[in-house]
Amino acid sequence: MIIGGSGSGKSVLLKCISGLYQFDSGEIELDGEIRSPKTSKKRPTSFKKLGYIFQNAALFDSLTVLENIMFGAKNVLKLSKKDIEDLAFEKLSLVGINRKIGDLYPSDISSGLRKAVALARTLAIGSDIILFDEPTTGLDPIMSKKINDLIIKCVQTEGLTAVTITHDMESAKRLGDKIAMLYAGELIWSGKPADIKNTDNAIVQQFTNGYIDGPIPLMDLPIVK
């Protein structure tokens, strides 16, 4: 779980890990394979395990829900159309969506359902590691809890690894086995959720408790370029 304020570098980090962005320095290691600035244009085999779920779900408006889920699998997996359709229905069921929803378009369903469909689409291509960009942003408290529970369910039943970024501390404490905080593009704290309330880091204390007073400037937040 990665936390931090707006402009702290959370989304940039996830996009560097996924390969959507090239990075200028450092290394990203996964299962012993390393990506560096020199090799960032190439995607090692282990990095193909990564799935990315965008904050706005990024579904194709012109495709039905079922076609959206089938899209990735159709282009990645060597399966028949019938097998891909069965796989799509299986993943719809896994995320708790009635198969009748499969005939609807993204514009016909709520933002919470769109995020669940995006998860089903990523699961359909066999991703072992899923990167979630602000999965509960824009959702009401009830739907936020449902999405959090859905992520936990998929981690437990599918054996997935989830890397999630958020500024929602309730989600962070519920989802995270480990929390890392970014500030101005730098890692300033990491540890277990239970330990974050005992940190003596003033920036972490202010952010996690929502204090107005503290070292984080309210009108001049750091922006990572």
C-alpha positions, -999 to +999 in steps of 0.1 A: +000+000+000+014+034-010+000+065+005+007+102+000-009+135-009-017+147-044+014+153-064+036+131-042+045+107-069+022+077-063+008+074-098+041+081-114+057+053-094+030+028-104+033+038-141+071+033-139+066-001-124+041-011-150+062+002-179+038+029-189+064+055-180+102+054-187+122+063-156+155+082-154+173+065-125+172+036-102+160+000-108+128-020-106+133-057-097+106-084-100+114-121-095+151-115-100+146-096-133+157-060-133+145-030-153+167+001-154+167+033-175+188+015-201+164-014-204+131+003-195+118+001-231+120-037-229+096-057-207+112-088-191+091-119-188+083-115-151+069-080-158+042-095-181+026-107-149+016-072-140-019-059-145-028-022-141-062-008-131-066+029-138-084+053-114-112+058-139-113+021-149-104+030-186-131+008-201-138+010-239-171+029-242-179+013-276-177-022-262-201-040-238-190-050-204-185-086-216-165-074-246-143-053-224-134-083-203-128-104-233-106-078-250-074-084-232-078-121-230-085-122-268-052-105-275-031-123-249-044-158-246-045-185-273-081-196-266-112-201-287-139-174-287-161-197-267-134-203-241-127-166-238-164-158-233-166-185-206-135-170-190-151-136-190-183-148-174-162-166-148-144-134-139-176-114-138-189-139-113-157-137-093-162-099-088-198-104-079-215-091-111-245-107-126-239-121-161-268-100-174-246-069-168-223-082-195-247-070-222-246-034-209-222-006-219-199+012-194-221+043-196-250+022-184-234+012-151-221+030-120-185+041-114-182+014-088-193-013-112-169+000-138-140-005-114-151-040-107-153-047-144-118-034-149-107-058-122-124-087-140-107-077-172-073-077-156-080-111-139-090-126-173-055-121-187-040-140-158-022-112-140-004-123-108+003-088-096-022-060-100-014-023-096-045-003-084-045+034-089-068+050-063-095+022-065-119+040-042-116+076-055-150+091-064-170+063-047-194+066-017-184+050+016-205+019+009-191+012-026-156+020-013-160-007+013-173-031-014-143-024-037-119-029-008-136-062+002-134-073-035-097-066-036-092-086-004-113-115-018-093-116-050-060-115-032-071-144-009-088-166-034-067-160-065-033-157-047-027-122-062-003-096-050-020-061-049+000-029-050-025-001-042-020+037-041-045+058-021-048+089+001-077+072+019-064+061+053-093+038+060-086+019+027-049+019+035-053+003+069-079-022+056-060-034+026-023-030+034-001-056+049+026-030+046+023+008+040+048+031+024+044+069+023+058+091-005+063+129+000+076+151-029+087+119-048+107+105-018+100+075+004+097+089+039+082+060+059+073+023+056+060-002+080+030-022+091-004-004+094-004-009+131+029+010+135+019+041+116+001+057+145+033+055+166+057+071+141+076+102+152+077+114+115+058+147+116+048+146+080+033+111+083+015+121+115+000+152+099-011+133+067-025+102+084-045+122+110-055+151+087-040+178+109-041+213+095-010+224+114+023+207+105+052+206+081+030+199+050+021+233+035-016+236+027-014+261-002+019+250-017+019+213-020+049+196-036+044+186-072+065+159-089+074+168-125 
